[in-house]
Every structure is written in C-alpha cells, then in structure tokens.
Amino acid sequence: MLYVRGHESVVKSWFALQTFFSFFLCLSVLAQRGYFKDKAFVNYLKYLLYWKEPEYAKYLKYPQCLHMLELLQYEHFRKELVNAQCAKFIDEQQILHWQHYSRKRMRLQQALAEQQQHSNAAGK
C-alpha cells in the first residue's frame, strides 16, 4: 500500500473503516442465511468472547469488533441484523464513529507532536 507522507494516518483510518464494513457485511450475510438461529454457531460466538481477555485483546487490530461480538450475544440483536434498515442504521453509526475517531485521533497526534517540538526546542 502506498502511503503519502502526512496522509498515512488518513489512509490507515480509511483501511480500518473498510475492514470493519467488510466484517459487518459478513455478519449481515450470516444473519440473512440463518446462521444466527443455529445453536452451534451461537455457542461459537460465545466461545469467541475469550478475545476480550487482555492477553488476547492486545493482538486485535480493530478492537471495535469486540463490541459487535458482545452485541451478537443477544438474540434480539441477532434477529435485527436480518432487517436491512437496522443493518443500514448500524452501518451508518459505524461510519460516524470512525469519522469522529479519526478526526479526534489526528488532533491528538498533532497536539502531541507540537508538544514534543516545544519540549525539544526548550531543551536546546
């Protein structure tokens, strides 16, 4: 992947957003095909909760998926994923989350860089 200096965090955020949407699309397809009604599959979703433990969670690249995994533990949520309007609403909420998160993170990174520059200038 080609990164342009200064835009790397934007590209990475966009890639993260696309990855999460792919994940969400997969969940929607699973719901539409009836997998969430299968007790064995629901038990597998419960089993996956071990990823919330710190020794495993530290390896996750997109920890927002843990929140979705938690929501999948609820039968009502699994049933609603079949509804196209509900799935679209969740998708839109994720877009808003990522937009806000990436902007806030960029501001924090800029503030930290400025603070480090001031510290370096004061130390000379």
Backbone as CSV, one residue per row, in Angstrom:
resi,resn,N_x,N_y,N_z,CA_x,CA_y,CA_z,C_x,C_y,C_z
1,MET,0.855,-1.179,0.000,0.000,0.000,0.000,0.895,1.234,0.000
2,LEU,0.582,2.168,-0.833,1.363,3.391,-0.959,0.850,4.428,0.029
3,TYR,1.750,4.947,0.851,1.387,5.992,1.804,2.069,7.291,1.398
4,VAL,1.324,8.361,1.399,1.877,9.679,1.138,2.212,10.287,2.486
5,ARG,3.416,10.789,2.625,3.839,11.363,3.904,2.822,12.410,4.371
6,GLY,2.409,12.289,5.628,1.439,13.219,6.187,0.001,12.736,6.054
7,HIS,-0.219,11.810,5.160,-1.576,11.293,4.960,-1.673,9.827,5.376
8,GLU,-0.630,9.307,5.959,-0.598,7.893,6.333,-1.720,7.540,7.300
9,SER,-1.955,8.391,8.309,-2.999,8.070,9.285,-4.385,8.105,8.647
10,VAL,-4.594,8.977,7.668,-5.884,9.031,6.972,-6.092,7.751,6.174
11,VAL,-5.051,7.312,5.475,-5.141,6.088,4.679,-5.376,4.893,5.591
12,LYS,-4.656,4.840,6.708,-4.847,3.735,7.646,-6.254,3.752,8.228
13,SER,-6.770,4.917,8.549,-8.135,5.017,9.080,-9.145,4.549,8.038
14,TRP,-8.937,4.946,6.801,-9.845,4.527,5.737,-9.798,3.012,5.565
15,PHE,-8.599,2.433,5.628,-8.458,0.983,5.507,-9.158,0.286,6.670
16,ALA,-9.005,0.822,7.877,-9.673,0.247,9.047,-11.182,0.306,8.874
17,LEU,-11.671,1.410,8.373,-13.103,1.570,8.150,-13.604,0.548,7.133
18,GLN,-12.882,0.378,6.043,-13.273,-0.591,5.022,-13.258,-2.014,5.576
19,THR,-12.266,-2.317,6.407,-12.175,-3.643,7.008,-13.363,-3.900,7.919
20,PHE,-13.712,-2.900,8.731,-14.840,-3.083,9.632,-16.131,-3.259,8.841
21,PHE,-16.310,-2.511,7.757,-17.521,-2.654,6.953,-17.588,-4.029,6.312
22,SER,-16.451,-4.562,5.894,-16.426,-5.921,5.348,-16.871,-6.910,6.412
23,PHE,-16.372,-6.706,7.632,-16.759,-7.553,8.757,-18.265,-7.458,8.988
24,PHE,-18.789,-6.242,8.983,-20.214,-6.052,9.230,-21.049,-6.666,8.116
25,LEU,-20.599,-6.542,6.876,-21.306,-7.150,5.752,-21.370,-8.662,5.927
26,CYS,-20.273,-9.244,6.380,-20.259,-10.691,6.640,-21.292,-11.058,7.701
27,LEU,-21.385,-10.259,8.760,-22.381,-10.524,9.803,-23.788,-10.453,9.231
28,SER,-24.024,-9.484,8.392,-25.345,-9.323,7.786,-25.694,-10.534,6.923
29,VAL,-24.739,-11.011,6.155,-24.966,-12.191,5.309,-25.243,-13.412,6.181
30,LEU,-24.473,-13.572,7.265,-24.715,-14.694,8.182,-26.128,-14.629,8.753
31,ALA,-26.562,-13.431,9.103,-27.910,-13.266,9.652,-28.964,-13.621,8.605
32,GLN,-28.783,-13.146,7.396,-29.764,-13.394,6.343,-29.842,-14.865,5.963
33,ARG,-28.755,-15.585,6.132,-28.739,-17.011,5.775,-29.116,-17.915,6.946
34,GLY,-29.454,-17.315,8.081,-29.974,-18.092,9.200,-28.948,-18.685,10.150
35,TYR,-27.689,-18.323,10.004,-26.662,-18.880,10.886,-26.893,-18.509,12.346
36,PHE,-27.466,-17.346,12.593,-27.652,-16.900,13.971,-28.783,-17.640,14.673
37,LYS,-29.507,-18.471,13.941,-30.536,-19.327,14.546,-29.959,-20.686,14.934
38,ASP,-28.778,-20.991,14.440,-28.119,-22.275,14.695,-27.449,-22.238,16.067
39,LYS,-27.882,-23.134,16.976,-27.348,-23.131,18.347,-25.836,-23.345,18.371
40,ALA,-25.333,-24.191,17.488,-23.890,-24.444,17.460,-23.133,-23.165,17.098
41,PHE,-23.657,-22.409,16.151,-22.995,-21.164,15.759,-23.076,-20.131,16.874
42,VAL,-24.224,-20.047,17.534,-24.386,-19.117,18.655,-23.421,-19.491,19.782
43,ASN,-23.247,-20.788,20.021,-22.273,-21.226,21.031,-20.853,-20.837,20.626
44,TYR,-20.570,-20.898,19.338,-19.257,-20.480,18.853,-19.039,-18.991,19.111
45,LEU,-20.087,-18.190,18.919,-19.990,-16.755,19.215,-19.686,-16.532,20.697
46,LYS,-20.280,-17.350,21.559,-19.995,-17.251,23.000,-18.544,-17.622,23.272
47,TYR,-18.083,-18.669,22.596,-16.697,-19.111,22.760,-15.713,-17.996,22.384
48,LEU,-16.039,-17.243,21.350,-15.142,-16.184,20.876,-14.954,-15.049,21.878
49,LEU,-15.764,-15.007,22.911,-15.639,-13.948,23.920,-14.291,-13.975,24.640
50,TYR,-13.554,-15.083,24.531,-12.230,-15.115,25.161,-11.322,-14.024,24.597
51,TRP,-11.631,-13.510,23.403,-10.828,-12.437,22.814,-10.900,-11.152,23.622
52,LYS,-11.867,-11.058,24.535,-11.971,-9.868,25.381,-10.920,-9.865,26.488
53,GLU,-10.333,-11.008,26.756,-9.296,-11.096,27.788,-8.059,-10.320,27.323
54,PRO,-7.445,-9.569,28.233,-6.306,-8.716,27.841,-5.185,-9.456,27.114
55,GLU,-4.922,-10.713,27.500,-3.809,-11.422,26.846,-4.099,-11.729,25.378
56,TYR,-5.363,-11.701,24.985,-5.726,-11.900,23.578,-6.088,-10.578,22.899
57,ALA,-6.796,-9.727,23.609,-7.271,-8.459,23.033,-6.121,-7.587,22.536
58,LYS,-4.972,-7.698,23.165,-3.843,-6.856,22.751,-3.392,-7.147,21.314
59,TYR,-3.799,-8.290,20.769,-3.413,-8.644,19.401,-4.423,-8.183,18.350
60,LEU,-5.552,-7.671,18.795,-6.581,-7.242,17.849,-6.199,-5.927,17.179
61,LYS,-6.378,-5.877,15.893,-6.090,-4.647,15.162,-7.288,-3.702,15.203
62,TYR,-8.497,-4.263,15.257,-9.724,-3.470,15.267,-10.582,-3.885,16.466
63,PRO,-10.278,-3.344,17.635,-10.994,-3.773,18.849,-12.478,-3.432,18.858
64,GLN,-12.944,-2.578,17.951,-14.377,-2.276,17.874,-15.175,-3.550,17.593
65,CYS,-14.534,-4.526,16.985,-15.213,-5.790,16.698,-15.629,-6.500,17.984
66,LEU,-14.918,-6.247,19.077,-15.301,-6.853,20.354,-16.672,-6.353,20.802
67,HIS,-16.948,-5.105,20.553,-18.266,-4.564,20.895,-19.348,-5.274,20.081
68,MET,-19.078,-5.475,18.800,-20.040,-6.176,17.954,-20.208,-7.617,18.434
69,LEU,-19.120,-8.246,18.845,-19.201,-9.611,19.374,-20.079,-9.657,20.622
70,GLU,-19.941,-8.654,21.471,-20.805,-8.573,22.660,-22.266,-8.448,22.258
71,LEU,-22.549,-7.592,21.292,-23.931,-7.412,20.845,-24.501,-8.694,20.245
72,LEU,-23.650,-9.468,19.590,-24.103,-10.718,18.978,-24.509,-11.770,20.008
73,GLN,-24.179,-11.542,21.255,-24.580,-12.477,22.305,-26.081,-12.378,22.584
74,TYR,-26.696,-11.289,22.151,-28.121,-11.063,22.404,-28.956,-11.520,21.215
75,GLU,-29.909,-12.397,21.480,-30.760,-12.938,20.421,-31.501,-11.829,19.673
76,HIS,-31.977,-10.849,20.399,-32.719,-9.753,19.769,-31.844,-9.033,18.731
77,PHE,-30.594,-8.783,19.071,-29.682,-8.118,18.136,-29.450,-8.989,16.908
78,ARG,-29.233,-10.286,17.133,-29.003,-11.189,16.002,-30.208,-11.199,15.061
79,LYS,-31.402,-11.184,15.629,-32.614,-11.172,14.792,-32.725,-9.872,14.001
80,GLU,-32.348,-8.776,14.617,-32.470,-7.474,13.953,-31.495,-7.311,12.789
81,LEU,-30.386,-8.028,12.809,-29.413,-7.910,11.716,-29.988,-8.361,10.379
82,VAL,-31.040,-9.175,10.422,-31.682,-9.610,9.184,-32.415,-8.437,8.533
83,ASN,-32.907,-7.521,9.349,-33.643,-6.345,8.879,-32.667,-5.383,8.190
84,ALA,-32.894,-5.133,6.921,-31.985,-4.284,6.136,-31.888,-2.872,6.706
85,GLN,-33.001,-2.325,7.196,-32.967,-0.971,7.754,-32.119,-0.922,9.022
86,CYS,-32.242,-1.939,9.843,-31.443,-1.986,11.073,-29.960,-2.124,10.734
87,ALA,-29.656,-3.018,9.809,-28.263,-3.213,9.402,-27.685,-1.921,8.829
88,LYS,-28.481,-1.213,8.035,-28.015,0.053,7.456,-27.772,1.091,8.550
89,PHE,-28.674,1.150,9.542,-28.511,2.091,10.648,-27.202,1.822,11.397
90,ILE,-26.930,0.565,11.697,-25.695,0.215,12.409,-24.488,0.588,11.558
91,ASP,-24.576,0.307,10.275,-23.503,0.658,9.344,-23.240,2.163,9.371
92,GLU,-24.302,2.960,9.331,-24.155,4.419,9.358,-23.563,4.898,10.681
93,GLN,-23.959,4.261,11.776,-23.410,4.635,13.078,-21.910,4.348,13.141
94,GLN,-21.495,3.256,12.512,-20.071,2.938,12.478,-19.302,3.964,11.652
95,ILE,-19.903,4.428,10.563,-19.266,5.480,9.756,-19.044,6.719,10.615
96,LEU,-20.085,7.130,11.337,-19.962,8.306,12.203,-18.897,8.099,13.274
97,HIS,-18.864,6.910,13.848,-17.862,6.608,14.875,-16.452,6.763,14.308
98,TRP,-16.196,6.155,13.147,-14.861,6.209,12.570,-14.483,7.623,12.150
99,GLN,-15.438,8.367,11.619,-15.133,9.746,11.226,-14.738,10.570,12.444
100,HIS,-15.496,10.453,13.505,-15.203,11.200,14.731,-13.883,10.727,15.341
101,TYR,-13.704,9.418,15.397,-12.499,8.848,15.995,-11.251,9.286,15.238
102,SER,-11.292,9.193,13.911,-10.087,9.528,13.140,-9.757,11.016,13.249
103,ARG,-10.782,11.880,13.244,-10.517,13.318,13.402,-9.943,13.621,14.776
104,LYS,-10.525,13.031,15.799,-10.056,13.268,17.165,-8.628,12.747,17.331
105,ARG,-8.360,11.573,16.774,-7.022,10.997,16.890,-5.989,11.865,16.174
106,MET,-6.344,12.391,15.004,-5.407,13.251,14.271,-5.100,14.513,15.069
107,ARG,-6.123,15.100,15.706,-5.899,16.298,16.527,-4.996,15.982,17.711
108,LEU,-5.220,14.832,18.344,-4.384,14.448,19.481,-2.938,14.212,19.048
109,GLN,-2.759,13.569,17.901,-1.408,13.326,17.399,-0.706,14.634,17.052
110,GLN,-1.426,15.580,16.469,-0.837,16.876,16.144,-0.443,17.621,17.411
111,ALA,-1.311,17.589,18.417,-1.015,18.262,19.684,0.202,17.638,20.348
112,LEU,0.300,16.315,20.302,1.452,15.629,20.889,2.731,15.993,20.143
113,ALA,2.674,16.041,18.815,3.850,16.407,18.019,4.293,17.831,18.329
114,GLU,3.333,18.749,18.460,3.666,20.137,18.803,4.279,20.220,20.195
115,GLN,3.731,19.461,21.112,4.257,19.455,22.479,5.694,18.934,22.498
116,GLN,5.960,17.894,21.726,7.313,17.350,21.658,8.270,18.350,21.016
117,GLN,7.808,19.072,19.999,8.655,20.078,19.360,9.005,21.187,20.343
118,HIS,8.020,21.617,21.134,8.264,22.661,22.131,9.228,22.162,23.208
119,SER,9.078,20.908,23.601,9.970,20.331,24.610,11.393,20.236,24.084
120,ASN,11.516,19.820,22.815,12.842,19.715,22.205,13.484,21.093,22.050
121,ALA,12.686,22.091,21.667,13.205,23.454,21.495,13.623,24.040,22.838
122,ALA,12.878,23.756,23.882,13.202,24.282,25.215,14.437,23.603,25.791
123,GLY,14.681,22.360,25.392,15.819,21.615,25.922,17.132,21.946,25.247
124,LYS,17.105,22.680,24.151,18.348,23.001,23.417,19.045,24.176,23.989
